[in-house]
Amino acid sequence: MTELSPRCEAYELRLPAGGAAPPASPLVVSVPHAGTEVPAVDARLLRASGAALLRDADALVDRLFARAPALGAPLVVARVSRYVLDINRAPDDVDLEVCPELERPARPSARGLVWRTSTEGAALLTRPLTLAELSSRIERLHTPYHGAVAALLEERRRHFGFAVLLDAHSMPSLGRPGHSDPGERRADLVPGDVRGSSCAPSLTRLVVQHFEGAGFRVKPNDPYMGGYITRAHGRPARGVHAIQLEVNRDLYLDEEQARWNEWKAGMLVPSIDALLAALVAYRP
């Protein structure tokens, strides 16, 4: 495998002790939405700054899964805010309001690859992007992140005969306006397997039964069934199994301030650590 940088503009890679090879486990953990950085070249085109960047970030999810490298699983964490570029969207998910120069725009979407508005409806762009500016963001942020995930998975697939991707996210405790469940209290954990297409059924069962056995409320694929990362990398027929996991923010944060709550997290983190250990030992 091509040696991956432990840190670049797009991501931070936390490897198990001893480095990347040979792989110690078939598991790779991805955290695409915890980043809050805004590269200088992109800052002048973004209205949000400071605390506003936390509102739609998956704040501190990388801290929830911090034990992954100690268990033999590399942890890939995005550094840049999803307002600048959402790594969990397809690279062509861009409409004309974001980039008027596109020859083949996607259908209108306020929160595609580049977010036009926050989930609260606040405008995020100071002006539309040029094609060159859009291409730069994709080349600097999207391509390296997915390249790293793909390389890590392929290395494990070759070594073990299969690989497992856990794509880790957090979600508001209540559905927000514009979501499919506005005002509804959400489950504690939502595993997403794109309705059974991104991984072996046994992997989804493992995750569901693990958290239900610990007393958590689990709703697979509701309201999130898996985004672009899960869909793009999950190829169970080739031995690559991808599952998304949404964690209710009320389980580990003071949600309004996006601040780590030691008491809440203390009840969740042991279950996540145990899940990581089970995924390291999982065989499809």
Secondary structure, DSSP 8 states (H G I E B T S, - for coil): -----SB-SSEEEE--TT-SSS-S-SEEEEE-S---B--HHHHTTB---GGGGGTTS-TTHHHHTTTTGGGT--EEEE-B-TTT--TTS-TT---TTT-TT-SS--S--TBSSSBSB-TT--B-BSS---HHHHHHHIIIIIHHHHHHHHHHHHHHHHHHS-EEEEEEEEE-SBB-TTSSSBT-B--SEEEE-TTTTSS-HHHHHHHHHHHHHTT--B-TTSS----HHHHHH-BGGGTEEEEEEEEEGGGTEEGGGTEE-HHHHHHHHHHHHHHHHHHHH---
